[in-house]
Amino acid sequence: MAVVFERPRALADIPTHYCPGCTHGIIHRIIAEVIDEMGIEGDTIGIAPVGCAVMAYDYFNCDMIEAAHGRAPATATGVKRALPDKFVFTYQGDGDCAAIGTAETVHAATRGENITVVFVNNAIYGMTGGQMAPTSLPGQVTQTTPYGRDVKTAGFPIRMVEMLAALDGVALSQRVAVNSVPHIKEAKKAIRKAFENQRDKLGFSIIEVLSSCPTNWGVSPAEALHRIDTDMIPYYPLKAYKDIREEGEK
């Protein structure tokens, strides 16, 4: 009998700790599928920092390292420079990558470190109870913005991939989503390209993944997926803001 569906070998067979409806599991799976398809499980090292992704090291069968909050790109830089032939990726949330770790992210990108950053943006602080994140939308209600994010006092959300696309060291800066089958397929293609860029020594790649947080958004899992379409994508458009492979083919 032909096998048409199975768990990726790079994904550990253990129960998940994520909330019902959280899309971290989808992102884990497509990363594991890419690792399987490229045959690089034994040559891959992942970096899991603090946040909802803190226990990502439990879910991948490749080598994993836990980094201090926000320091995943710095840790990944050290690992990649010591082991340049390994595939090194970070798995970071918006509070980690776009708040406490913004400096590490920007400077790793501008140096052109040959690593892959998977940036999960659910527009809220998930682990610590639903506070406003740097990516929370204007008007978004959170535990620390009960009347909605006021850009006059809290500023505007940060658009990471647009900002990083301006840096010379960046090979790929792309935003995707995982709230529908077509979006999941596109997200997997983008993550695969980011790993291939690392294989081909093209420089820094970041894939921002729009994700849901039903628990802290205060909605059902189905409504959370719908809100990615209605609320998040209009503010965070899905596209590759820089792709040196595509630019080289023009």
TAZIFEN-V709593 format. One record per backbone hydrogen bond with DSSP energy under -1.0 kcal/mol. NH is the residue of the N-H (numbers start at 0). CO is the residue of the C=O. E is the energy in kcal/mol with one decimal. If there is no record, write none. Layout:
{{NH	CO	E} {NH	CO	E}}
This chain:
{{10	7	-1.5} {11	58	-3.0} {13	11	-1.5} {21	18	-2.0} {26	22	-1.8} {27	23	-2.8} {28	24	-2.2} {29	25	-2.2} {30	26	-2.1} {31	27	-2.5} {32	28	-2.6} {33	29	-2.0} {34	30	-2.3} {35	31	-2.5} {36	32	-2.9} {37	33	-2.2} {39	34	-2.0} {42	39	-1.7} {43	40	-1.2} {44	86	-3.2} {45	62	-2.7} {46	88	-2.3} {47	64	-2.9} {53	50	-2.2} {55	52	-2.4} {57	54	-2.1} {58	55	-1.6} {60	9	-2.6} {62	43	-1.2} {64	45	-2.3} {66	47	-1.3} {70	67	-2.4} {74	70	-2.6} {75	71	-3.2} {76	72	-2.0} {77	73	-1.9} {78	74	-2.3} {79	75	-2.9} {80	76	-2.4} {81	77	-1.8} {82	78	-2.5} {85	82	-2.0} {86	42	-3.3} {88	44	-2.1} {89	115	-2.4} {90	46	-2.2} {91	117	-2.8} {96	92	-3.0} {97	93	-2.0} {99	94	-1.6} {100	95	-1.2} {101	98	-1.4} {104	100	-2.4} {105	101	-2.9} {106	102	-2.7} {107	103	-2.1} {108	104	-2.0} {109	105	-2.7} {110	106	-1.6} {111	108	-1.0} {112	107	-2.3} {114	112	-2.3} {115	87	-2.1} {116	204	-2.9} {117	89	-2.5} {118	206	-2.7} {119	91	-3.7} {120	208	-2.6} {124	130	-2.3} {129	124	-2.1} {135	132	-1.5} {138	148	-2.3} {139	136	-2.3} {141	144	-1.1} {142	129	-2.7} {147	144	-2.2} {152	149	-1.3} {153	149	-3.3} {157	133	-1.9} {162	158	-1.9} {163	159	-2.9} {164	160	-1.5} {165	162	-1.3} {166	163	-1.9} {169	166	-1.3} {170	203	-3.3} {171	203	-1.5} {172	241	-2.6} {173	205	-2.2} {174	238	-2.4} {175	207	-3.1} {177	209	-1.2} {183	179	-2.7} {184	180	-2.4} {185	181	-1.9} {186	182	-2.5} {187	183	-2.4} {188	184	-1.9} {189	185	-2.1} {190	186	-2.5} {191	187	-2.6} {192	188	-2.3} {193	189	-2.1} {194	190	-2.0} {195	191	-2.5} {196	192	-2.5} {197	193	-1.5} {198	194	-2.2} {199	195	-2.2} {200	197	-1.3} {201	196	-2.6} {203	168	-1.8} {204	114	-2.1} {205	171	-2.7} {206	116	-2.8} {207	173	-2.9} {208	118	-3.2} {209	175	-2.9} {210	120	-2.7} {216	212	-2.5} {217	213	-1.4} {218	213	-1.6} {223	219	-2.5} {224	220	-1.9} {225	221	-1.8} {226	222	-2.3} {227	223	-1.2} {229	225	-2.2} {230	226	-2.9} {231	226	-1.7} {232	227	-2.8} {235	231	-3.1} {240	172	-2.6} {241	172	-1.3} {243	170	-2.6} {246	242	-2.5} {247	243	-1.8}}
